[in-house]
Amino acid sequence: MVMEEKKYAPIQTKLNYPQYLHESMQRPRLAILAEKLADIKLLSVIAPPGFGKSTFLAQLRKKLLEEYSEIEVAWLNLDEDDNDPITMTEYICAAFHQLDENIARRSIAILKSGSIRSLKELYVALIEDLYQSKKSFVLFVDDFHVLQKGESLQLWQWFIDHIPEALTIVISSRKKLELKLRKLYLNEEYSSVSARDLQFTKEEVRDFFLKYRKKNISESLLENIAEKTEGWVGALQMLFLIMQESSETESLIENFSGEHRELMDYLSEVVLEQLPEDLRNFILSISVLDRICASLAKDLSGEVNSQEILEDVDQRNLFLIELDNKKNWYRFHHLFRDFIRKQAFKLKGHDFLKNQYQLASVWFESAGYQHEAIHYALAGEDYTRAANLISQFAMNLVINQGDHRTMLYWMKQIPEEYLAPYPMIFLSYAFSLTFTTYFDQARSEIKKLKVNISSLPLTEESSNLLCFMEMNELLIEMFNDKIKYGRELAKSWLKKWPETHMHAYAMTLCVMGVSYFFSSEFEKGYKYFEDAIKILKQDQGSYLYIWALTLQIGICWTHGKLNQTLDLHEKIIAKINKMFGKDSPMYMLLKAAISDVYYEKGDFEEAYKQLKGKKLFVHSYSNTEGYIIYYNVYARMSLYKQDFTSASQYLIEAEKVAQELAFVRFQHQLVLLRIELYLQTDHISQAQQLLEKWEWNQSQDIEEEIEDTNLVIESIFSRLSLARVLIAQKFYSEALDKLKTLVILLRKSGLLRYLLNALIQEVLCYENIGEREKAHSKLEECIKLASEESFISVFLEYGLQINQQIYHLLKSLDLKGIKDSPQMIKFRNVLLKQFEDYFSYAQKKGESSLQLFEQVSTRELEILSILNSSMNNAEIAKSLHISLGTLKWHLHNIYQKLAAKNRSGAVIKAKKLQLI
């Protein structure tokens, strides 16, 4: 049959690759595919719009031309006209013919004549030409998705089934290929690149902005960008262009979403408007969902064939991501989900979205997903339903899962008037407030709860409420450092509720353990923890079980058993990751806590790594211990590096936090750190004044003092600080007198870190009064004890002058011939290397910054840290709770010390000297 004559006149631009793409960012991990093209016949590149398919093809083409001179490369851009099989055949032939005029000569002659009996004839002739050619060819075909079902697709199927050895085809498409490729796949002649492969990794996001786009962005913002865009190249490019027009980079990135105008315009034009109306309505109806399955989509859309429609959406690559291998669950790309949700609101209104949220809540509850049922009820403003669901789920969430973040979030979303019938919600909320250190708010919730319980009849439920409420009260006192009072409450509770809920009883046993732990009665404390763990062992998936194990880590750490602490930490952190994930507060807090062990071992890099990025979790979810460790490690690492300014700034920040929280132990530790800072910078009188200001009764016997206080370790530490001040004042005999009883007590208690501190101070005293033999004997004991757990930092915390003295004593010590000498000699060598690193830091730091620091007071440093803000003097004075006159007096002193005439001059000088 002769087909209707058709003029043959191919448009050249359809045969050219996009020239502007050649300068795009190179991606070596993908370009490596060029080396594999010789072994396959077909490569498909399938991804939604904006994922860089054309860019990838252009880069692959460029690499082939540069590195494989024997390969000829053809390019074909398909469009809607190619659904006409003759038009498509014309361009396929033209693509090869422009590379070699002998290829497709016969096919083109037939096309020009219009005397076409069968299109397959033309493909047979083309394949014969390719077989006869001595060259190898790669044909790039862009935008394959424009082809609808019909003869054009059938011809492609036939052509691919008969690909000659000399040809490889590379196809890009937004949709999955509607071709039968199983034979090629089984013969290992087919490969594919998906949206997941094209997504930018975090490293590529960094390169995109820093290397190729010349935009300086912090590491945390880069991570935020990678998370928000999920590596979608189009979104990255759009975000970059928007950033070029804005000076508010941080807020722009923070607020970037699928609702951004430029992104919405793009997705409307390129995606949504191209869809059939019924499919568009289906997508809008499920836009409220964070994850989607067919049954859920059916309830929200009314479409009985939702599974087939979801598979069609997936086939079209409409930003739908499979969450399992069985095609049961999907989700939309976050930015696309934001976009379609906004479109649903715009086109269908608020009431429509509210109804969809409520339908989703009903479905998730019936399917047993209570957490999501509550989420959608709140989003749908169905507060009655949300309150009822929360009441059923709250205690499990708080006690078994320890998910206080979610509880606090829910309580912000729901109006209080809907909660009155549910005292269990108030109780759970009070627990979450307690565990996140909002003690005053927790007390307020308990007060409401007491009123509520008093009106209830005595039932098993009201009894349970009372039991947990009283336990929450004792937790508040214990977490707020009322150790003795908390212990008495716990004893009373255990007598009152002997046959109570397993978790509540175990939690109270842990509180007893903590109380003895802080009063240095470790054996008693450990026994309580063991009893709690036995009870909780039958429920190893619970948050409380992990909490009890974590408290045991605290005991090992305080005893100075660093190696055992690390072993326990490794086991528990793996459990937490499996149960709650790496983003959970408990995971983050335990990572932060372990930083202190690495600090003690002298591994400052690892200590910093464990602390980095944990500030939010420490501030939001930690108790006193978390704050002490976080600021302690940062401040001490700064002292080690002779960076006294940074150490002081950490202390300024920490003291503000401690004042807000009223944590006594936290405040106590910060005072002792401040004393250490003064001593290391030779501010001996200030250190002495601070000790006296806190009115520790240093004349009282240490054992008597411990009987009078909750805070045994702090009492010991303050005694060590006093001895340290006496040594700085060269009152060595007086210091020895203070240390003697303390060392005896510390040997009994097993507080190894503090014992080492006391022994080192004895070493210094004996050395300076001329008793070298005793100094060596004490130092030998120190090395033996420290080597067992690799304690390093405790030797390095005395300032430059004293550290030099310790260093020379270590070098002069003869360890040969004594028991355990190989281990001790090895440890001594490691320790000497750490001292040498310390001295190197001191040399790099130089004397000028040290002298300047000695001139600038803590208050002046605090003022300098905010002097560069837009606040005026009155506002600065108000923020610091001082009068304007006092501020001006401080500013006068600052200008003198920095040789500056005004605010801006002081700021410039302070920055130059790294004070701010």
C-alpha positions in Angstrom: 0.0 0.0 0.0 1.4 3.4 -1.0 0.9 6.0 1.8 0.0 9.6 1.1 3.0 11.6 -0.2 4.6 13.7 2.5 7.3 16.4 2.0 10.5 15.4 3.7 12.1 18.4 5.4 13.5 17.7 8.9 13.9 20.5 11.4 17.6 20.7 12.3 17.1 21.8 16.0 15.4 18.4 16.7 18.7 16.8 15.8 20.9 19.0 18.0 21.7 18.5 21.6 20.9 21.4 24.0 24.1 23.6 23.7 23.6 25.4 27.0 23.9 22.2 29.0 27.6 21.6 28.4 28.6 24.0 31.2 26.5 22.3 33.8 28.0 20.7 36.9 29.9 17.5 36.2 28.9 14.4 38.0 31.6 11.7 37.8 29.6 9.0 39.5 27.1 9.1 36.6 29.5 9.9 33.8 31.2 6.6 34.5 28.2 5.0 32.7 29.9 6.0 29.4 32.4 3.2 29.9 29.5 0.7 30.1 27.6 1.7 27.0 29.7 -0.6 24.8 28.4 -3.6 26.7 24.7 -2.7 26.5 22.1 -2.0 23.8 19.8 0.3 25.7 20.1 2.7 28.6 17.0 4.4 29.9 17.1 7.6 32.0 13.7 8.0 33.7 12.7 10.7 36.2 10.2 13.5 36.8 10.7 17.0 35.3 13.7 19.0 36.5 15.8 16.0 37.6 18.5 16.8 35.0 17.8 14.1 32.5 18.8 16.2 29.5 21.8 17.6 31.3 22.9 14.0 32.1 22.5 12.9 28.4 24.5 15.9 27.2 27.3 15.2 29.6 27.3 11.6 28.6 27.5 12.6 25.0 30.4 15.0 25.6 32.3 12.3 27.5 31.9 9.8 24.6 33.1 12.3 22.1 36.1 13.3 24.2 37.3 9.8 25.1 36.0 7.4 22.4 37.0 8.7 18.9 35.7 5.6 17.2 32.1 6.3 18.3 29.7 8.4 16.3 27.0 10.1 18.4 23.5 11.1 17.1 20.9 13.1 19.0 17.1 13.3 18.6 14.7 15.5 20.5 11.2 14.0 20.3 8.0 16.2 20.5 4.2 15.7 20.0 4.5 15.5 16.2 6.5 12.3 16.6 3.3 10.5 17.5 2.9 10.5 13.7 5.0 7.4 12.8 6.2 8.8 9.4 7.5 12.1 11.1 9.2 10.1 13.8 10.9 7.8 11.2 12.1 10.8 9.2 13.9 12.1 12.2 15.4 8.8 13.2 16.8 8.4 9.8 18.0 12.0 9.6 19.9 11.6 12.9 22.0 8.9 11.5 22.3 10.3 8.0 23.9 13.5 9.2 26.7 11.4 10.8 27.3 9.3 7.7 25.6 10.0 4.3 25.7 6.3 3.5 23.4 5.4 6.4 19.7 5.6 5.8 20.2 6.8 2.2 17.6 4.3 0.8 15.1 5.0 3.7 15.4 8.8 3.1 14.9 8.4 -0.6 11.7 6.5 0.0 10.5 9.1 2.5 11.2 11.9 -0.1 9.3 10.0 -2.8 6.3 9.4 -0.5 6.0 5.9 -1.9 6.0 4.1 1.5 4.5 0.6 1.5 5.6 -0.3 5.1 7.5 1.7 7.6 9.2 -1.5 8.8 10.9 -1.6 5.4 12.6 1.7 6.3 13.9 0.4 9.6 15.1 -2.9 8.0 17.1 -0.8 5.5 18.5 1.5 8.3 19.6 -1.6 10.3 21.3 -3.1 7.3 23.2 0.2 6.8 24.3 0.2 10.4 25.4 -3.5 10.2 27.5 -2.7 7.1 29.1 0.4 8.6 32.5 -0.1 10.3 31.6 2.5 12.9 29.9 2.3 16.3 27.0 4.5 17.1 25.1 5.9 20.1 21.7 7.4 19.6 20.4 9.8 22.3 16.7 10.1 22.4 15.3 12.9 24.6 11.7 13.4 25.9 10.5 9.9 24.9 7.5 10.4 27.2 5.7 12.5 24.5 5.0 9.3 22.6 1.5 8.0 23.3 0.4 4.4 22.7 0.2 3.8 19.0 2.2 2.9 15.9 5.2 5.1 16.9 5.7 3.1 20.1 5.2 -0.2 18.2 8.0 0.9 15.7 10.3 1.7 18.6 9.6 -1.7 20.1 10.5 -3.4 16.8 13.6 -1.2 16.3 14.9 -2.0 19.9 14.2 -5.7 19.4 16.5 -5.7 16.4 19.2 -3.3 17.5 22.4 -4.1 15.6 25.7 -4.7 17.5 27.1 -1.4 16.3 24.3 0.7 18.0 23.5 1.7 21.6 20.3 3.7 22.3 20.1 6.1 25.3 16.5 7.2 26.1 15.3 9.8 28.5 11.7 10.0 29.6 9.5 11.4 32.4 7.3 8.2 32.2 8.4 4.6 32.6 8.9 3.1 29.2 5.9 1.3 27.8 8.2 -1.2 26.0 8.9 -4.9 26.5 12.6 -5.0 27.6 12.7 -8.3 29.5 14.8 -10.0 26.8 17.4 -7.3 26.9 17.3 -7.3 30.7 17.9 -11.1 30.9 20.8 -10.8 28.4 22.3 -8.0 30.5 22.0 -5.6 27.6 19.8 -3.1 29.3 20.5 -0.7 32.1 18.6 2.2 33.7 19.1 5.4 35.6 16.2 6.5 37.9 15.3 9.7 39.7 17.0 8.2 42.8 20.3 8.0 40.8 19.9 11.5 39.5 19.2 13.1 42.9 22.1 15.2 44.1 23.8 13.7 47.1 24.7 16.0 50.1 28.2 16.3 48.7 26.9 17.3 45.3 24.6 19.9 46.8 27.6 21.3 48.6 29.6 21.4 45.3 26.6 22.9 43.4 26.5 25.9 45.8 30.1 26.4 46.8 32.1 25.4 43.8 29.9 25.9 40.8 27.6 28.7 42.0 30.1 30.6 44.1 27.7 31.0 47.0 29.0 30.7 50.5 26.5 28.8 52.7 27.1 27.2 56.1 27.2 23.4 56.5 23.9 23.4 58.5 22.1 25.4 55.7 23.5 23.0 53.1 22.1 20.1 55.0 18.8 21.9 55.2 18.8 22.5 51.4 19.6 18.8 50.7 16.8 17.6 53.0 14.2 20.0 51.6 14.9 19.4 48.0 15.7 15.7 48.4 18.3 16.2 45.7 15.8 17.4 43.1 18.1 19.4 40.7 15.3 21.7 39.4 14.5 22.8 42.9 18.1 23.4 43.7 18.5 25.6 40.6 15.4 27.5 41.4 16.4 28.0 45.0 19.8 29.3 43.9 18.2 31.8 41.5 15.9 33.0 44.2 18.8 33.3 46.6 20.6 35.6 44.2 17.8 38.2 44.6 17.6 37.9 48.4 19.9 39.0 51.2 18.0 36.8 53.8 19.6 33.5 52.8 18.9 31.7 56.1 15.2 32.6 56.3 14.8 31.9 52.6 16.1 28.4 52.9 14.2 27.8 56.1 10.9 28.8 54.5 11.5 27.3 51.0 8.7 24.9 50.1 6.5 23.7 47.3 4.4 26.8 48.0 7.1 29.2 46.7 5.7 31.2 43.8 8.4 30.3 41.3 8.2 26.6 42.1 4.4 26.6 42.0 4.4 28.3 38.6 6.8 25.8 37.2 4.9 22.7 38.6 1.6 24.1 37.5 2.8 24.7 33.9 5.0 21.6 33.5 3.1 19.0 35.5 -0.4 19.7 36.8 -1.9 21.5 33.7 -0.7 18.6 31.5 -2.7 16.0 33.3 -6.2 14.8 32.4 -8.8 16.4 34.7 -9.8 13.1 36.4 -6.2 12.3 37.3 -5.6 15.9 38.5 -8.7 15.7 40.8 -7.4 12.4 42.2 -4.0 13.8 43.0 -5.6 16.9 44.7 -7.9 14.6 46.8 -4.9 12.8 48.3 -2.7 15.8 48.7 -3.2 15.9 52.5 -1.5 12.5 52.9 2.2 12.1 54.0 2.0 8.5 52.8 -0.5 6.8 50.5 -1.9 3.3 49.9 -4.7 2.2 47.5 -7.3 1.7 50.3 -6.6 5.0 51.9 -6.7 6.8 48.5 -10.0 5.2 47.7 -11.6 6.6 50.9 -10.3 10.1 50.2 -11.0 10.1 46.4 -14.0 7.8 46.0 -12.1 6.0 43.2 -12.6 2.3 43.5 -9.7 1.6 41.1 -7.2 3.6 43.2 -4.5 1.0 42.9 -4.5 1.3 39.1 -4.6 5.1 39.3 -1.6 5.1 41.7 0.3 2.9 39.4 -0.5 5.3 36.5 0.8 8.2 38.6 3.9 6.2 39.3 4.2 5.2 35.6 4.0 8.9 34.7 6.8 9.7 37.2 4.7 12.4 39.0 7.1 12.7 41.9 5.6 9.6 43.5 8.1 7.6 45.6 7.6 3.9 46.4 8.1 3.2 50.1 8.2 -0.6 49.7 8.9 -3.2 47.0 5.3 -4.4 46.9 3.8 -1.1 45.6 1.7 -1.0 48.8 2.8 2.4 50.1 3.9 5.6 48.3 4.6 9.2 49.2 5.0 12.3 47.1 8.3 14.3 47.0 8.0 16.8 49.8 8.1 19.8 47.6 5.5 18.4 45.2 3.3 17.4 48.1 3.4 21.0 49.4 2.5 22.3 45.9 -0.5 20.0 45.4 -1.7 20.7 48.9 -1.6 24.4 48.2 -3.4 23.8 44.8 -6.1 21.8 46.6 -6.7 24.7 49.0 -6.7 27.2 46.1 -9.1 25.2 43.9 -11.3 23.4 46.4 -11.1 25.4 49.6 -10.4 25.0 53.3 -13.4 22.9 54.1 -12.4 20.4 51.4 -9.0 19.9 53.0 -10.5 19.7 56.5 -12.8 16.9 55.3 -9.9 15.0 53.7 -7.8 15.2 56.9 -10.7 13.9 58.9 -11.3 11.0 56.4 -7.6 10.2 56.7 -7.8 10.2 60.5 -10.7 7.7 60.4 -8.8 5.4 58.1 -5.6 5.4 60.1 -7.4 4.7 63.3 -9.2 1.7 61.8 -5.9 0.5 60.4 -4.3 0.7 63.8 -2.1 3.7 63.2 -3.0 5.8 66.2 -0.1 8.2 65.9 -1.1 9.2 62.4 -4.8 9.2 63.3 -4.1 11.9 65.9 -2.0 13.9 63.4 -4.8 14.0 60.8 -7.5 14.7 63.4 -5.6 17.7 64.6 -4.9 18.9 61.0 -8.6 18.5 60.3 -9.5 20.5 63.4 -11.5 17.6 64.8 -10.4 18.3 68.3 -12.9 16.1 70.1 -11.7 13.1 68.1 -8.1 14.1 68.6 -8.5 14.4 72.4 -10.1 11.0 72.6 -7.3 9.4 70.6 -4.6 11.2 72.6 -6.1 10.0 75.9 -5.8 6.4 74.7 -2.3 6.8 73.5 -0.6 9.4 75.7 0.9 7.3 78.5 2.3 4.7 76.1 3.8 7.5 74.1 5.4 9.2 77.1 6.3 6.2 79.4 7.1 3.4 76.9 8.4 5.5 74.0 9.8 8.5 75.7 8.5 10.7 72.8 8.1 13.9 74.7 8.5 16.1 71.6 5.3 14.7 70.1 3.3 15.1 73.3 4.4 18.7 73.7 3.6 19.4 70.0 0.1 17.8 70.3 -0.7 19.9 73.4 0.2 23.1 71.5 -2.2 22.1 68.7 -5.4 21.3 70.7 -7.5 23.9 72.6 -7.5 23.2 76.3 -11.3 23.1 76.6 -11.4 19.8 74.7 -9.1 18.1 77.2 -11.2 18.5 80.4 -12.7 15.0 80.2 -9.3 13.3 79.9 -7.1 13.6 83.0 -4.7 11.1 81.5 -3.7 13.7 79.0 -2.8 16.2 81.7 -0.8 13.5 83.5 1.1 12.6 80.3 1.7 16.2 79.5 3.1 16.8 83.0 5.5 13.9 82.5 6.8 15.3 79.2 7.2 18.8 80.8 9.2 17.2 83.6 11.5 15.2 81.3 12.1 18.3 79.3 12.9 20.4 82.4 9.8 22.7 82.3 9.3 22.1 86.0 7.1 25.1 86.8 4.7 24.2 83.9 4.7 20.5 85.1 3.8 21.6 88.6 0.9 23.7 87.1 -0.4 20.7 85.2 -0.2 18.5 88.3 -2.2 21.2 90.2 -4.9 21.0 87.6 -4.8 17.3 87.7 -5.2 17.2 91.5 -8.4 19.2 91.2 -9.6 16.9 88.5 -8.8 13.7 90.4 -10.5 15.0 93.6 -13.8 15.1 91.8 -13.5 11.5 90.5 -15.0 8.4 92.4 -12.4 6.0 93.7 -11.8 3.5 90.9 -8.9 1.6 89.5 -8.4 4.4 86.9 -8.4 7.2 89.4 -6.0 5.2 91.7 -3.6 4.8 88.7 -3.8 8.5 88.0 -3.0 9.4 91.6 -0.1 6.8 91.6 1.5 8.3 88.5 0.8 11.9 89.5 2.7 11.4 92.8 5.6 9.7 91.0 5.7 12.7 88.7 6.0 15.0 91.7 9.0 13.2 93.0 10.6 13.2 89.6 10.3 17.0 89.4 12.2 17.3 92.8 14.9 14.8 91.8 15.5 16.4 88.3 15.5 19.8 89.9 18.4 18.7 92.2 16.3 18.4 95.4 18.1 15.1 95.9 17.4 14.3 99.6 13.8 15.6 99.3 13.3 13.5 96.1 14.6 10.4 97.9 12.2 10.8 100.8 9.3 11.2 98.4 10.5 8.1 96.5 10.7 6.0 99.7 7.2 7.1 100.7 5.9 6.3 97.2 7.4 2.8 97.2 5.7 2.1 100.6 2.3 3.5 99.4 2.3 1.7 96.0 4.0 -1.6 96.4 1.8 -3.5 93.9 1.6 -0.8 91.3 2.2 -0.6 87.6 5.4 -2.3 86.5 6.8 0.8 84.7 6.0 3.2 87.5 7.6 1.0 90.2 10.7 0.5 88.1 11.0 4.3 87.4 10.8 5.0 91.1 13.5 2.5 91.8 15.7 4.3 89.3 15.0 7.6 91.1 16.2 5.9 94.4 19.3 4.8 92.5 20.0 8.3 91.2 19.6 9.8 94.7 22.2 7.4 96.2 24.4 7.9 93.1 24.6 11.6 93.9 25.3 11.0 97.5 28.2 8.8 96.5 26.6 5.6 97.9 27.2 3.8 94.6 26.6 0.3 95.8 23.1 1.1 97.1 22.4 3.1 93.9 23.6 0.3 91.7 21.4 -2.2 93.5 18.3 -0.1 92.8 19.2 0.1 89.1 19.7 -3.7 89.0 16.2 -4.2 90.5 14.6 -1.8 88.1 16.3 -3.5 85.1 15.1 -6.9 86.2 11.5 -5.6 86.3 11.9 -3.9 82.9 13.8 -6.7 81.2 10.6 -8.5 80.2 9.7 -5.3 78.2 13.1 -4.5 76.6 11.4 -2.5 73.9 10.4 0.2 76.4 11.9 3.6 76.8 12.2 3.1 80.5 14.4 0.0 80.0 16.8 2.0 78.0 16.6 4.9 80.5 17.6 2.5 83.3 20.6 1.2 81.3 21.6 4.8 80.5 21.6 5.6 84.2 24.0 2.7 84.7 26.3 4.2 82.2 26.3 7.3 84.4 27.5 5.3 87.3 30.4 3.8 85.3 31.3 7.2 84.0 31.4 8.8 87.4 33.5 6.0 88.8 36.0 6.7 86.1 35.4 3.4 84.3 35.9 4.9 80.9 36.4 1.7 78.9 33.3 0.0 80.4 31.3 3.2 79.8 32.2 3.1 76.1 31.3 -0.6 75.8 27.9 0.0 77.4 27.3 3.1 75.3 28.0 1.2 72.1 25.4 -1.5 73.0 22.8 0.9 74.3 23.1 3.4 71.4 22.5 0.5 68.9 19.3 -0.4 70.8 18.1 3.2 70.8 18.8 3.6 67.1 16.8 0.4 66.4 13.9 1.4 68.7 13.7 5.2 68.2 16.0 6.2 65.4 19.0 8.5 65.2 16.9 11.7 65.3 15.4 10.7 68.7 16.2 13.0 71.7 17.6 10.0 73.7 20.0 9.1 70.9 21.2 12.6 70.5 21.6 13.2 74.3 23.5 10.0 74.8 25.8 10.9 71.9 26.4 14.3 73.6 27.0 12.6 77.0 29.7 10.3 75.7 31.7 13.3 74.5 33.0 13.6 78.1 34.6 10.2 78.0 36.4 11.1 74.7 37.5 14.3 76.3 38.9 12.5 79.3 40.8 10.2 77.0 42.3 13.2 75.2 40.4 12.5 71.9 39.2 16.1 71.4 38.3 15.6 67.8 35.9 12.7 68.7 34.5 14.7 71.7 33.7 17.6 69.4 32.2 15.3 66.8 29.8 13.8 69.4 28.8 17.2 70.6 28.4 18.9 67.3 24.8 19.7 66.4 23.4 18.5 69.8 22.8 21.9 71.4 19.1 22.0 70.4 18.5 18.6 72.0 20.5 19.4 75.2 18.5 22.7 75.6 15.1 21.1 74.8 15.3 17.6 76.4 18.2 17.4 78.9 18.4 17.5 82.7 21.2 19.0 84.7 23.7 16.3 83.7 23.2 17.1 80.0 23.9 20.8 80.5 26.9 20.1 82.7 28.5 17.8 80.2 27.8 19.9 77.1 29.2 23.2 78.5 31.9 21.5 80.5 33.5 19.7 77.5 33.3 22.8 75.3 34.8 25.1 77.9 37.6 22.6 78.9 38.5 22.0 75.3 38.9 25.7 74.8 41.1 25.9 77.9 43.3 23.1 76.6 43.8 25.1 73.4 44.6 28.2 75.4 41.5 29.8 73.8 40.5 31.6 76.9 38.1 33.9 75.1 36.0 31.0 73.7 36.0 29.3 77.1 34.7 32.5 78.7 32.0 32.9 76.1 30.8 29.3 76.7 30.7 30.1 80.4 28.7 33.3 79.8 26.2 31.5 77.7 26.0 28.6 80.2 25.6 30.9 83.2 22.6 32.6 81.5 21.0 29.1 80.9 21.7 28.0 84.5 20.2 31.2 85.9 17.0 30.6 83.8 16.7 27.0 84.8 17.8 27.4 88.4 19.8 24.2 88.3 21.9 24.3 91.5 24.5 21.7 90.4 24.8 23.3 87.0 25.5 26.7 88.6 27.9 25.1 91.0 29.9 23.4 88.2 30.0 26.7 86.3 31.5 28.5 89.3 34.2 25.9 89.5 34.9 26.2 85.8 35.1 29.9 86.2 37.7 29.4 89.0 39.7 27.2 86.7 39.6 29.8 84.0 40.9 32.4 86.4 43.7 30.2 87.6 44.9 29.3 84.1 45.1 33.0 83.3 46.8 33.9 86.7 43.8 35.7 88.1 44.4 34.1 91.5 42.7 36.7 93.6 39.5 36.5 91.5 39.5 32.7 91.9 39.8 33.1 95.7 37.1 35.7 95.8 34.7 33.5 93.8 35.4 30.6 96.2 34.6 32.8 99.2 31.6 34.3 97.5 29.9 30.9 97.3 30.5 30.4 101.0 31.6 26.8 100.9 32.5 25.9 104.5 36.1 25.0 103.8 37.0 24.8 107.5 34.4 22.0 108.0 35.6 18.4 107.8 34.9 17.0 104.3 33.0 14.0 105.7 30.9 16.2 107.9 30.2 18.5 104.9 29.0 15.6 102.8 26.5 14.6 105.5 25.0 18.1 105.1 24.6 18.3 101.3 22.9 16.6 98.4 25.8 17.3 96.1 28.7 15.1 97.2 30.7 15.3 93.9 30.4 19.1 93.9 31.6 19.3 97.5 34.7 17.2 96.5 35.3 19.3 93.4 35.1 22.6 95.5 37.7 21.2 97.9 39.9 20.4 94.9 39.4 23.9 93.6 40.4 25.4 97.0 43.6 23.2 97.0 44.3 24.4 93.5 44.0 28.1 94.6 46.4 27.4 97.5 48.9 25.9 95.1 48.6 28.9 92.8 49.3 31.1 95.9 52.3 28.9 96.7 50.8 27.8 100.0 51.9 24.2 99.4 51.7 22.9 103.0 48.2 24.3 103.5 47.2 22.6 100.2 48.6 19.3 101.3 46.7 19.5 104.5 43.4 20.0 102.6 44.2 17.2 100.2 45.2 14.6 102.8 41.7 13.8 104.1 40.2 14.2 100.6 42.5 11.6 99.1 41.5 9.0 101.7 37.9 9.7 101.1 38.3 9.4 97.3 40.2 6.1 97.6 37.2 4.7 99.4 34.5 6.2 97.1 36.2 5.0 93.9 35.8 8.4 92.2 38.9 7.8 90.0 38.8 11.1 88.0 38.7 13.2 91.2 41.3 10.9 92.9 43.7 11.5 90.0 43.1 15.3 90.3 43.9 15.2 94.0 47.0 13.1 93.5 48.4 15.4 90.8 47.9 18.3 93.1 49.8 16.4 95.8 52.6 15.8 93.3 52.8 19.5 92.7 52.9 20.3 96.4 55.7 17.8 97.1 57.7 18.9 94.1 57.5 22.5 95.2 58.5 21.9 98.8 61.5 19.9 97.6 60.3 16.4 98.4 61.0 15.0 94.9 60.9 11.3 96.0 57.3 11.7 97.3 56.4 13.7 94.2 57.7 10.8 92.0 55.9 8.2 94.1 52.5 10.0 93.8 53.1 10.6 90.1 53.9 6.9 89.6 50.6 6.0 91.3 48.8 8.5 89.1 50.2 6.9 85.9 49.3 3.4 87.1 45.7 4.4 87.9 45.2 6.6 84.8 46.7 4.1 82.3 44.1 1.5 83.2 41.3 3.7 81.7 43.5 6.0 79.5 42.8 9.2 81.5 44.6 12.0 79.7 42.9 15.4 80.2 43.1 15.4 84.0 46.9 15.9 83.6 46.5 18.9 81.3 44.2 21.2 83.2 46.6 23.3 85.3 47.7 26.1 82.9 50.9 26.6 81.0 53.3 27.1 83.8 52.2 24.2 86.0 51.7 21.9 83.0 55.4 22.5 82.1 56.3 21.4 85.6 54.2 18.2 85.3 55.7 17.5 81.9 59.3 17.6 83.2 58.4 15.5 86.2 56.9 12.9 83.8 60.0 12.9 81.6 62.3 12.4 84.7 60.3 9.6 86.1 62.0 6.1 86.0 59.3 3.5 85.5 61.6 0.6 84.6 61.5 -2.5 86.7 58.2 -1.8 88.4 55.0 -3.9 88.0 53.0 -3.1 84.9 55.9 -0.9 83.6 55.4 -1.7 79.9 51.8 -0.4 80.1 52.8 2.5 82.2 55.7 3.5 79.9 53.5 3.3 76.9 50.8 5.5 78.6 53.5 8.0 79.7 54.7 8.4 76.1 51.1 9.1 74.9 50.7 11.6 77.7 54.0 13.3 76.9 52.8 13.7 73.2 49.6 15.3 74.5 51.6 17.8 76.6 53.7 18.6 73.5 50.5 19.3 71.5 49.3 21.5 74.3 52.5 23.5 74.3 52.2 23.8 70.5 48.8 25.3 70.9 50.1 27.7 73.5 52.9 28.8 71.1 50.5 29.4 68.3 48.2 31.4 70.5 51.0 33.7 71.4 51.4 36.0 74.4 49.4 39.1 73.1 46.0 37.5 73.2 46.7 36.1 76.6 47.7 39.5 77.9 44.7 41.1 76.4 42.4 38.5 77.9 44.0 39.2 81.3 42.9 42.9 80.8 39.3 42.3 79.7 36.9 41.1 82.4 34.1 38.6 82.0 31.4 41.3 82.0 33.4 43.3 79.4 33.6 40.2 77.2 29.9 39.7 77.5 29.3 43.4 76.5 31.7 43.0 73.6 29.8 39.9 72.4 26.6 42.0 71.8 28.2 45.3 71.0 28.1 44.5 67.3 24.3 44.2 67.3 21.8 46.9 66.2 20.8 47.5 69.8 21.5 51.0 71.3 23.1 51.5 74.7 19.8 51.6 76.6 18.7 48.3 75.0 22.0 46.6 75.8 21.9 47.8 79.4 18.3 46.4 79.7 19.3 43.0 78.2 22.1 42.7 80.7 20.0 43.9 83.7 22.4 46.8 84.5 21.9 50.5 84.6 22.8 52.8 81.6 25.5 54.4 83.8 27.1 51.1 84.6 27.1 50.2 80.9 28.8 53.4 80.0 31.5 52.8 82.7 32.2 49.4 81.2 32.3 50.8 77.7 34.9 53.4 78.9 37.1 50.6 80.3 36.7 48.5 77.1 37.7 51.5 74.8 40.8 52.1 77.0 41.9 48.4 77.0 41.4 48.0 73.2 42.8 51.5 72.4 39.5 52.2 70.6 37.6 55.6 70.3 34.1 54.3 69.8 31.8 51.2 69.5 32.8 50.4 65.9 36.5 50.7 66.7 36.1 48.4 69.7 34.3 45.8 67.6 36.9 45.9 64.8 39.7 45.5 67.3 37.9 42.7 69.2 37.3 40.8 66.0 40.9 41.2 65.0 42.0 39.8 68.4 39.4 37.0 68.1 37.6 38.2 71.2 34.3 38.0 69.4 
